[in-house]
Amino acid sequence: MATLNQILAISESVSFNDHRFIGQTMSRNQRIATSEILSVQPFQFEMKPMNYLLYTQNRALLSNLRSVDRQYESYLNFGSTGWWNYIVYQGDMSSIGIANCQYQTSTANKTIVLGSLPSMSPTEYIVKTGDFLQIDRYAYIATEDVVRGSGSTVNIPVHRTIMTTLTSPMDAVIGQYGITQSLGGNTYVGITFPVILQEYPTYTFIPMTNDSFIAWNGTFKAIEAVL
């Protein structure tokens, strides 16, 4: 079925917002003070799609977008599009090694505990800073390089608080590898974001022989759906 992921795949550019929610105040003597307002820190995406989709070939896409609109979840799977470099894995584990890894129940706060590690050199990297890891429906970004070491598990610090309490080990999803938990009744390969559209542009027909091009009158803006 055609999905918002198809809009991602044909986008000319994609903007990302994964910032923390920071408040700033300026005193009379122009000294700045900052404070973090605790939030779930949702990922936000803005996609500018190309304007040369043929209407006759994309009516299913328009129908699906119309059905989902700004009310229901869609799923952005970067590994299946030309934007896979956003989430590509940088460490030294193989895809099979990642598939055998499991997130441990001691995962909590801003630390992911990864076990069932592959046999590899203690100095090789399990993840590098900037790598994406997904637990349940939520993705996290590693904030440090983590090497294999000699233990049975490794601790991976991430950019936001873990939002899933694990009651049993869960198969790992890292970068473009691993199978997600069910999202909207389907599983995906690699990091996948459940999102809801905040802005859904209208479109204009540009006539051509026996058909029309679809020209979007703006960008698609989506925010991670955090339950």
N, C-alpha and C positions, 0 to 999 in steps of 0.2 A: 504494500500500500504506500502510495506517495505520502510523505510526511514533511514536517518542518526540516528534517535532516536533509531533504532534497534542496531546500532553500540554502542551507549551509553549504552544500556541495557546489552550488553554482554562484556563490557569493563572490563579488569582486574584492571585498574586504570584510574583515571581522574585527570588531573591537571587544576588548575584555575588561571587566572590572571585578577584581578580586580583593579590593582594598578593605582594610579594617574601617570601622565607623569611628572616626576620630573627631572630637570637638576641639576647637581652637578659640581662644579669647585673646584680645590685645588690650593691655593696660594703657592708661593715659600716658605713661612714659615709654610706650611702645615696646614693652616686654611681652613676648608671646608665651602663653601657657597652653599646654595640650593635655587632653585626657581621653582615654579610650572608653567608648560607650559599648558595653558588652552586647553583642548581637550574634546571630548565627552566621554572619558574614557570607551571605549568598553570592554565588557567582552570577554575573550579569553579562549578557552578550548582545551585541548590536551587529546585525548582518545586512550588508548592502548587496542585494542580488543583481545579477546581470539583467539587462532589459531586452534580451532577444530569445525568450522562450516562445515557441509557437503555440498558439492557443489550442489548436486541434490536438496537439500531442501532450498537453498539460492540463486538460480539464479535470482529470482525476486529482491532480495536485491541488487545484483551486477548490475542488469539492471537499477534500480533506481539510484544508486550511479553514474553509468556511464552517465546517462542522466543529472543529476544535476551537476556532476563534480565540478569544482572550479568556476563555472559561476553563478549558481542560488542559491536562498535561500533554506535552510532546517530549520527544527524547532526542537529544543531540549526541550522536555517536561519532566522535571525531576520527576514529580509526578507519571508518568506511568512506571518508571523504578526502578531498585533496588537502584538508587542513590537519591531517594526522600528525604533522610535525609539532603541533601545540602540545600533544600529550605523549609524544614518543619517549620510550624508555631509554635511559642513558647508562644504566648499570651493566654489570657483567654476567648476570644470570641468563640462561637460555630460556626460550619460551616454555620448554618442558619443565625446567627448574621452577619457573614462576607458577606454572599450573599445579605443581606439587606443594607449593608453599601454602601456609594457612595463617590467618590472623588469629591471635590467641585471646582468650577471655580476659587476660590481664590488660588488654588494650583499654586505655582510659585517658581522660583529660586531653592533652595534646601529644600523646605518645602512642604510636601503633607498635604492638609487639608482634613480630613475625616469626613463625616457627616452621618446622618441617623443611629446613633449609637444605639446599643442594650441596653436594661435595664440590668444593672449589677452594682456591688459595685463600688463606686468611686475609690477605691484603687486597683481594678483589672486591669490587663494589656490589653490595646488595641494591642500593639506590644511590643516586647522586642528587644534590640539592636541585629542586625544581621538578623532580619526578612526581608523577601523579599516582595515587593509590586510591582505590575505591572500596569502601565497606558498606554493604547493603546498597542504599540509593545515593550515598554521599561520597564525593571525591575530596581528597586532601592532597596538599602539596608538601613534599619533604623539604625541610628547611636546613638540613645538613647532609653531607656525604656520610654514608654508613657502610663500613666494610664488613666482610663475612665474620672475621674473628674466629674464635675456636669454640664458642658456646653453642647451645642448641637453639637459642633465639637471639634476635637483635631488637633493639629499641630504635624506632624511627620517629624523630620529632617532626611534627607537621604544623601547618600554618593556622589551624583553627581547632577548636575543641571537638572531640569525637562525639557524634550525635547518635550513635547506635551502641547500646549495651549488649555485648556479645555473651550469650549464655552457653555457647559451644563454639569450637573453632570454625572459622569460615574460610572457604577457598579464596585465595588472593586474586585481585584484579589490579594489575600494575601496568601503566602505560597502555599500549595497544594489545596487551596479552591478558588472558583470563576471561572467564565467563561470568557475567554479572548475575546477581539475584534477579528474580522476575521483576520487570518494570512494565506496568500496564499490561501484564499478561504475556510479555515476551522477555527473552534474555538477549544480551548483546555481547559482542566480543570487544573487550577493552573498555576504557573509561567512557561512561555515558552519563549525561546530565539530564535529569528530569526538569523540565522548564515549563513556565507559563508565559505566554506572550503578554507584554505590557503595551506594546504598540504594534498594530497590524495594519500596514499601509493599504490604501486602495490601489487600483491599477487602471491603466489606460490602454486601449487598443491602438496600435500603430498598424495601419492597413498595408497589406502586401497581396500579391496575386493569390486569390482563393484562400486566404488565411489572414491572420493578424499576429503581430508580435505583442507580447505582454510587457508593458513598461510600468514598473512599480513607482508609485508616487511617494516614496520615502523608504525608510529602513524598518526591518523587523527587530524589535527590542524584546528580549526574553530575560526572565529572572529565574534562578533556580527555585524549584518548588520544595520548600522545606516544611515537613509536616510537624 
